């Protein structure tokens, strides 16, 4: 990271969006001049299941960072319901897990004229 900091002339800070209210973990490097995460208040979302369809819950809390779902994925996000088989979040749920993204944005629903 030192090379990146030297190239960009900015100090990078690690920040996880979950520590500022996001329902899911999202580790990110912040590279804003004069920024500091030391004084940022830390809070976690009290009910991360709000982004899911009714009757579904996250298998693991705190919710891990979203990753691609495939045969070789090491730690995908799993959901459970007492009435159905376990599953991965669908596109709309994944959109809502990313703060600032309305459901359907990843498929273009409501944003792309057909």
N, CA and C of each residue as an Amber inpcrd file, in Angstrom:
protein
   342
   0.8350000  -1.1950000   0.0000000   0.0000000   0.0000000   0.0000000
   0.8720000   1.2480000   0.0000000   2.0790000   1.1540000   0.5120000
   2.9390000   2.3270000   0.5480000   3.1260000   2.9090000  -0.8490000
   3.2690000   2.0550000  -1.8620000   3.4410000   2.5280000  -3.2310000
   2.2140000   3.3170000  -3.6890000   1.0170000   2.8120000  -3.3800000
  -0.2150000   3.5110000  -3.7390000  -0.2820000   4.8650000  -3.0270000
   0.0310000   4.8820000  -1.7500000  -0.0010000   6.1390000  -1.0030000
   0.9980000   7.1400000  -1.5810000   2.1710000   6.6670000  -1.9350000
   3.1780000   7.5580000  -2.5130000   2.7380000   8.0640000  -3.8820000
   2.1590000   7.1660000  -4.6780000   1.6960000   7.5380000  -6.0060000
   0.5620000   8.5680000  -5.9250000  -0.4050000   8.3430000  -5.0530000
  -1.5720000   9.2130000  -4.9480000  -1.3540000  10.4000000  -3.9950000
  -0.2700000  10.3500000  -3.2310000   0.0490000  11.4060000  -2.2500000
  -1.0670000  11.6090000  -1.2280000  -1.6140000  10.4890000  -0.7950000
  -2.6950000  10.4890000   0.1840000  -2.4920000   9.2810000   1.1080000
  -2.8180000   9.4240000   2.3800000  -2.7610000   8.3010000   3.3010000
  -4.0740000   7.5360000   3.2290000  -3.9960000   6.2220000   3.0460000
  -5.1900000   5.3920000   2.9640000  -5.5160000   4.8100000   4.3330000
  -6.8100000   4.7870000   4.6440000  -7.2880000   4.2700000   5.9150000
  -8.2710000   3.1370000   5.6550000  -8.1830000   2.0730000   6.4410000
  -9.1160000   0.9590000   6.3020000 -10.3720000   1.2730000   7.0930000
 -11.5260000   1.0990000   6.4500000 -12.8050000   1.3220000   7.1210000
 -13.7860000   0.2600000   6.6520000 -14.5360000  -0.3040000   7.5930000
 -15.5600000  -1.2820000   7.2570000 -16.9130000  -0.5970000   7.3830000
 -17.6860000  -0.6010000   6.3030000 -18.9820000   0.0850000   6.2950000
 -19.9190000  -0.4460000   7.3700000 -19.7260000  -1.6950000   7.7960000
 -20.5740000  -2.2630000   8.8360000 -20.4380000  -1.4790000  10.1470000
 -19.2920000  -0.8680000  10.3640000 -19.0720000  -0.1130000  11.5920000
 -19.7530000   1.2470000  11.5840000 -20.3250000   1.6180000  10.4550000
 -21.0700000   2.8830000  10.4080000 -22.5150000   2.6540000   9.9810000
 -23.0550000   1.4640000  10.2970000 -24.4770000   1.2180000  10.1080000
 -24.8840000   0.3550000   8.9380000 -23.9570000  -0.0800000   8.0980000
 -24.3090000  -0.9300000   6.9670000 -24.7570000  -2.3020000   7.4690000
 -25.7270000  -2.9390000   6.8050000 -26.1540000  -4.2720000   7.2400000
 -25.1340000  -5.3700000   6.9450000 -24.1740000  -5.1220000   6.0570000
 -23.1880000  -6.1420000   5.7120000 -21.7780000  -5.5630000   5.7620000
 -20.8270000  -6.4420000   5.9770000 -19.4220000  -6.0490000   6.0110000
 -18.9780000  -5.5820000   4.6310000 -18.2800000  -4.4730000   4.5830000
 -17.7390000  -3.9540000   3.3280000 -16.4280000  -3.2450000   3.6210000
 -15.3230000  -3.9990000   3.8000000 -14.0310000  -3.3580000   4.0740000
 -13.5710000  -2.5310000   2.8770000 -13.1980000  -1.3070000   3.1310000
 -12.7710000  -0.4170000   2.0540000 -11.5850000   0.4210000   2.5110000
 -10.7870000   0.8120000   1.5490000  -9.7160000   1.7710000   1.8040000
 -10.2350000   3.1600000   1.4660000 -10.1180000   4.0630000   2.3970000
 -10.5020000   5.4480000   2.1540000  -9.2400000   6.2470000   1.9190000
  -9.2000000   6.9860000   0.8310000  -8.0350000   7.7770000   0.5010000
  -8.3800000   9.2320000   0.3000000  -8.9950000   9.8280000   1.2890000
  -9.3800000  11.2250000   1.1950000  -8.4130000  12.0700000   2.0100000
  -7.9420000  13.1110000   1.4110000  -6.9830000  13.9710000   2.1030000
  -7.6360000  14.5850000   3.3400000  -6.9840000  14.4290000   4.4710000
  -7.4920000  14.9840000   5.7180000  -8.5290000  14.1170000   6.3960000
  -8.8760000  12.9660000   5.8220000  -9.8950000  12.0950000   6.4230000
  -9.3060000  11.3020000   7.5730000 -10.1470000  10.9990000   8.5360000
  -9.7400000  10.1680000   9.6640000 -10.9280000   9.3270000  10.0970000
 -10.6920000   8.0560000  10.3500000 -11.7600000   7.1980000  10.8530000
 -11.6850000   7.0660000  12.3690000 -10.6690000   7.6440000  12.9720000
 -10.4920000   7.5420000  14.4180000 -11.6490000   8.1520000  15.1900000
 -12.1840000   9.2600000  14.7150000 -13.2430000   9.9620000  15.4420000
 -14.6410000   9.6320000  14.9170000 -14.7190000   8.7460000  13.9280000
 -16.0130000   8.3690000  13.3710000 -16.7530000   7.5050000  14.3890000
 -17.9930000   7.8680000  14.7340000 -18.7260000   7.0410000  15.6940000
 -18.9900000   5.6570000  15.1230000 -18.8860000   4.6420000  15.9580000
 -19.0760000   3.2790000  15.5030000 -20.4610000   2.7940000  15.8900000
 -21.1750000   2.2550000  14.9350000 -22.4970000   1.6930000  15.2060000
 -22.7200000   0.5280000  14.2670000 -23.4820000  -0.4370000  14.7010000
 -23.8330000  -1.5540000  13.8370000 -25.3450000  -1.5540000  13.6690000
 -25.8000000  -2.0820000  12.5500000 -27.2260000  -2.0800000  12.2790000
 -27.9180000  -3.0470000  13.2440000 -28.9870000  -2.6070000  13.9220000
 -29.6400000  -3.4660000  14.9080000 -30.4310000  -4.6340000  14.3070000
 -30.8030000  -4.5410000  13.0370000 -31.6240000  -5.5810000  12.4220000
 -31.2710000  -5.7190000  10.9450000 -30.1460000  -6.3770000  10.6220000
 -29.7220000  -6.4700000   9.2230000 -30.6900000  -7.2490000   8.3320000
 -31.5770000  -8.0600000   8.9090000 -32.5120000  -8.8400000   8.0970000
 -33.5290000  -7.9790000   7.3650000 -33.5690000  -6.6790000   7.6510000
 -34.5420000  -5.8100000   6.9840000 -34.3340000  -5.7620000   5.4710000
 -33.1620000  -6.0990000   4.9860000 -32.8990000  -6.0620000   3.5460000
 -33.4010000  -7.3220000   2.8330000 -33.8440000  -8.3130000   3.6020000
 -34.2540000  -9.5890000   3.0300000 -35.7640000  -9.6650000   2.8450000
 -36.1880000 -10.6290000   2.0670000 -37.6170000 -10.8870000   1.9050000
 -38.1730000 -11.3800000   3.2410000 -39.4730000 -11.1750000   3.4810000
 -40.0700000 -11.6110000   4.7520000 -39.8210000 -13.0950000   5.0250000
 -39.6160000 -13.4270000   6.2740000 -39.4160000 -14.7900000   6.7830000
 -38.0070000 -15.3350000   6.5330000 -37.1020000 -14.5190000   5.9990000
 -35.7330000 -14.9630000   5.7600000 -34.7890000 -14.2660000   6.7330000
 -33.7040000 -14.9570000   7.1010000 -32.6920000 -14.4070000   8.0060000
 -31.3090000 -14.7870000   7.4930000 -30.3220000 -14.0150000   7.9150000
 -28.9410000 -14.3550000   7.5800000 -28.5140000 -15.5440000   8.4180000
 -27.7980000 -16.4670000   7.8070000 -27.2960000 -17.6400000   8.5130000
 -26.2170000 -17.2240000   9.5150000 -25.4490000 -16.1990000   9.1730000
 -24.3300000 -15.7780000  10.0100000 -24.4270000 -14.2780000  10.2880000
 -24.3480000 -13.9090000  11.5640000 -24.3390000 -12.5000000  11.9670000
 -23.0640000 -12.2940000  12.7710000 -22.2560000 -11.2750000  12.5370000
 -22.4670000 -10.2120000  11.5680000 -22.3610000 -10.7290000  10.1320000
 -23.0660000 -10.0590000   9.2460000 -23.1220000 -10.4560000   7.8450000
 -21.7740000 -10.1820000   7.1860000 -21.2710000 -11.1850000   6.4910000
 -19.9810000 -11.0320000   5.8260000 -20.1230000 -10.2110000   4.5510000
 -18.9970000  -9.8120000   4.0230000 -18.9620000  -9.0480000   2.7810000
 -19.5530000  -9.8820000   1.6390000 -20.3340000  -9.2410000   0.7890000
 -20.9000000  -9.9380000  -0.3630000 -19.8040000 -10.3980000  -1.3010000
 -19.9230000 -11.6220000  -1.7570000 -18.9810000 -12.1680000  -2.7350000
 -19.7890000 -12.8540000  -3.8250000 -19.1450000 -13.1270000  -4.9240000
 -19.8100000 -13.8560000  -6.0050000 -20.2030000 -15.2390000  -5.5030000
 -21.2730000 -15.7770000  -6.0480000 -21.7360000 -17.1000000  -5.6540000
 -21.4180000 -18.0600000  -6.7890000 -20.6120000 -19.0530000  -6.4890000
 -20.2390000 -20.0420000  -7.4960000 -19.6860000 -21.2800000  -6.8290000
 -19.3470000 -22.2600000  -7.6230000 -18.8570000 -23.5260000  -7.0770000
 -17.5620000 -23.3670000  -6.3000000 -16.7250000 -22.3870000  -6.6670000
 -15.4280000 -22.2440000  -6.0170000 -15.3830000 -21.0820000  -5.0200000
 -16.5400000 -20.4990000  -4.6760000 -16.5740000 -19.4030000  -3.7080000
 -16.3940000 -19.9790000  -2.3100000 -15.4790000 -19.4000000  -1.5460000
 -15.1780000 -19.9300000  -0.2180000 -16.2160000 -19.5800000   0.8340000
 -16.7370000 -18.3700000   0.8200000 -17.6460000 -17.9750000   1.9040000
 -18.8090000 -17.1220000   1.3980000 -19.7060000 -17.7080000   0.6160000
 -20.8610000 -16.9390000   0.1560000 -21.8260000 -16.6710000   1.3110000
 -22.6710000 -15.6710000   1.1480000 -23.6760000 -15.3470000   2.1490000
 -24.8340000 -16.3350000   2.0210000 -25.2250000 -16.9250000   3.1490000
 -26.3300000 -17.8790000   3.1580000 -27.4990000 -17.3210000   3.9510000
 -28.7040000 -17.6220000   3.4750000 -29.9370000 -17.2300000   4.1510000
 -30.7000000 -18.4830000   4.5410000 -31.4980000 -18.3730000   5.6040000
 -32.3290000 -19.5070000   5.9810000 -33.7400000 -19.0520000   6.3310000
 -34.6450000 -19.9760000   6.1870000 -36.0430000 -19.7850000   6.5700000
 -36.4970000 -21.1160000   7.1550000 -37.3590000 -21.0620000   8.1470000
 -37.8390000 -22.3040000   8.7580000 -38.7720000 -23.0650000   7.8270000
 -39.2230000 -22.4200000   6.7730000 -40.1940000 -23.0460000   5.8640000
 -39.5980000 -23.5060000   4.5400000 -38.3750000 -23.0660000   4.2060000
 -37.8000000 -23.3860000   2.8950000 -36.3390000 -23.7750000   3.0430000
 -35.7570000 -24.2640000   1.9550000 -34.3340000 -24.6330000   1.9570000
 -33.4630000 -23.3910000   1.9700000 -32.2670000 -23.5320000   2.5310000
 -31.3140000 -22.4200000   2.5460000 -31.0400000 -21.9420000   1.1250000
 -30.7140000 -20.6660000   1.0050000 -30.4340000 -20.0930000  -0.3110000
 -29.4900000 -18.9080000  -0.1590000 -29.0090000 -18.4040000  -1.2970000
 -28.2020000 -17.1900000  -1.3420000 -29.1320000 -16.0010000  -1.5730000
 -28.6930000 -14.7870000  -1.2160000 -29.5320000 -13.6080000  -1.4980000
 -29.7780000 -13.4570000  -2.9950000 -30.9920000 -13.0260000  -3.3480000
 -31.2680000 -12.7710000  -4.7590000 -30.7640000 -11.3720000  -5.1260000
 -30.9310000 -10.9890000  -6.3780000 -30.3930000  -9.7150000  -6.8610000
 -30.9030000  -8.5060000  -6.0930000 -32.2040000  -8.4700000  -5.8010000
 -32.7550000  -7.3320000  -5.0740000 -32.2250000  -7.2620000  -3.6520000
 -32.0960000  -8.3990000  -2.9930000 -31.5520000  -8.4180000  -1.6280000
 -30.0930000  -7.9800000  -1.6270000 -29.3420000  -8.4230000  -2.6230000
 -27.9420000  -8.0100000  -2.7180000 -27.8400000  -6.5020000  -2.9520000
 -28.7430000  -5.9580000  -3.7830000 -28.7470000  -4.5080000  -4.0100000
 -28.9760000  -3.7620000  -2.6990000 -29.9480000  -4.2190000  -1.9160000
 -30.2520000  -3.5370000  -0.6550000 -29.1430000  -3.6880000   0.3780000
 -28.3370000  -4.7500000   0.2630000 -27.2160000  -4.9410000   1.1940000
 -26.1050000  -3.9320000   0.9320000 -26.0430000  -3.3900000  -0.2640000
 -25.0570000  -2.3600000  -0.5910000 -25.6940000  -1.0050000  -0.3320000
 -25.2830000  -0.3090000   0.7190000 -25.9330000   0.9610000   1.0610000
 -25.9770000   1.9240000  -0.1200000 -27.1390000   2.5100000  -0.2990000
 -27.3130000   3.4750000  -1.3670000 -27.8440000   2.8880000  -2.6550000
 -27.9680000   1.5610000  -2.7050000 -28.4600000   0.9280000  -3.9280000
 -29.9140000   0.5170000  -3.7510000 -30.8210000   1.0420000  -4.5650000
 -32.2050000   0.5860000  -4.4850000 -32.3350000  -0.8100000  -5.0880000
 -33.2950000  -1.5800000  -4.6190000 -33.5210000  -2.9200000  -5.1660000
 -33.7950000  -2.8160000  -6.6600000 -33.1850000  -3.6920000  -7.4230000
 -33.3820000  -3.7150000  -8.8670000 -32.3340000  -2.9640000  -9.6510000
 -31.4520000  -2.2370000  -8.9800000 -30.4760000  -1.4350000  -9.7130000
 -29.4750000  -2.3060000 -10.4800000 -29.1460000  -3.4720000  -9.9440000
 -28.1560000  -4.3150000 -10.6260000 -28.7150000  -4.9500000 -11.8900000
 -30.0330000  -5.0640000 -11.9860000 -30.6370000  -5.6330000 -13.1930000
 -31.1180000  -4.5450000 -14.1380000 -31.0150000  -3.2920000 -13.7250000
 -31.4560000  -2.1900000 -14.5610000 -32.9450000  -1.9130000 -14.4460000
 -33.6460000  -2.6640000 -13.6040000 -35.0890000  -2.4650000 -13.4500000
 -35.3790000  -1.0610000 -12.9520000 -36.2120000  -0.3480000 -13.6420000
 -36.5780000   0.9950000 -13.2360000 -35.5690000   2.0720000 -13.6440000
 -34.4210000   1.6620000 -14.1590000 -33.4110000   2.6400000 -14.5530000
 -33.0990000   2.5880000 -16.0350000 -33.4540000   1.4890000 -16.6800000
 -33.1640000   1.3410000 -18.1030000 -34.4860000   1.2130000 -18.8570000
 -34.6940000   2.0940000 -19.7990000 -35.9290000   2.0220000 -20.6020000
 -35.8510000   0.8050000 -21.5150000 -36.9030000   0.0170000 -21.5070000
 -36.9300000  -1.1720000 -22.3580000 -37.7930000  -0.9360000 -23.5680000
